[in-house]
Amino acid sequence: MIVLIADKFESKGVDELRAAGCEVIHDPALSGDALRDAIAQTNCDVLVVRSTEVAEPMLDASPTLAVVVRAGAGVNTIDVAAASRRSVLVANCPGKNAVAVAELTFGLILSLDRRIADNVADLRRGQWNKAQYAQARGLKGRTLGLIGMGRIGQAVVKRAQAFEMKVVAWSRSLTKRQAGDWGVVRCDQPSEVAARCDILSIHLAACAATKNLIDARVLDKLKSGSYFINTARAEVVDYDALKKVVNEKGIRVGLDVYPEEPSSGAGEFSSDLIGADGIVYGTHHIGASTEQAQRAIAQETVNIVKEYKLSGQVRNCVNLADESRAKYIVVVRHRNRPGVLAHTLNVISYAGVNVEEMENLICQGGESACAFIKLDGPLGDQTMRDIKEGNQHIFAVSQGAVVGTIVS
């Protein structure tokens, strides 16, 4: 199996993939047309990327490309819809950077509260201004508001509790029971979180449902002088609305992500928000960039590739159908012999019925098996007889309506 790694990646991970029998091609400089050409030339089975964009031309470059793994959380740099049209499975490494992002979140909160960056800048200019910088509010007893309660949000909660802060939170999936277990107060909507907190921190994945979710209706609820943190994705926040509340309410802002970031690791950068009046601190989209996080992400990427090589299963796959379209299931009990499944599928094909999902389970000893074939429509009596009578190794065939799913 050929694995093309088109981004920075831990050398230990590359060695482990090679030890597992993979042919690994590692070129972190690949992007755009060069990446498309490399996919076509290498005929890779698996593509591993980190921040490199994977667009439709890359996915269409080679028929052998079967899996794209993002060595990180989220898949916003990959055209998942195009991958799904081509039966290319897309996976990521959720939660492996949760602690790193939570740590940066609190780094930004503390920096805003103590104005650490401004302290350092003045000291380097030879200016002593203790009177101004001794006016921090402190975090103990303050209310931290979280929008998004995935693994990163949960990691932030643990750190907030260590600072003796109160936490209010909203997430589509957050239940009252979970909120109680985690020691947070559940809110019914994002604007309620903004209204109740002193510090609002965003931890949402980027998708169609979250685009500009943090808009003026949410941001206008912030109290004057509140803090706002975004270490998630720029797409989830209306930055024009954020700039407005910075100017009008004196909101202090800490950002790790921006609407237009340089595509390379270094380059020119400008942001209207960074230049806005008020206290706006920023980092260079480094939330997941700790050695610990990168090692964990590399190991999870290796695990995904190795599991796919051994079993054909893709861990953390994000583009499998949420619900099966199958309406009927045919169960074929048979001897474990060549040709049984080919015969069965041919008969089903001639009947004009589509196979949605299938699993063939081998019985102990390996002499027999049971095939579960889920279909988008029913098979007629004659088709059922053709399956049963058309192969000597079939014991029995039965059909029923689908209840739940067998193959995930």
Secondary structure, DSSP 8 states (H G I E B T S, - for coil): -EEEE-S---HHHHHHHHHTT-EEEE-TT--HHHHHHHHHHHT-SEEEESS--B-HHHHTS-TT--EEEESSS--TTB-HHHHHHTT-EEE--TTTTHHHHHHHHHHHHHHHHHTHHHHHHHHHTT---HHHHT----STT-EEEEE--SHHHHHHHHHHHHTT-EEEEE-TT--HHHHHHHT-EE-SSHHHHHHH-SEEEE----SGGGTT-B-HHHHTTS-TT-EEEE-S-GGGB-HHHHHHHHHHH--EEEES--SS--SSSS-----TTTTSSS-EEE--S-TT-SHHHHHHHHHHHHHHHHHHHHHS--TTBS-S-SS----EEEEEEEES-TTHHHHHHHHHHHTT--EEEEEEEE-TTSSEEEEEEEESS---HHHHHHHHHT-TTEEEEEEEE--S-S--
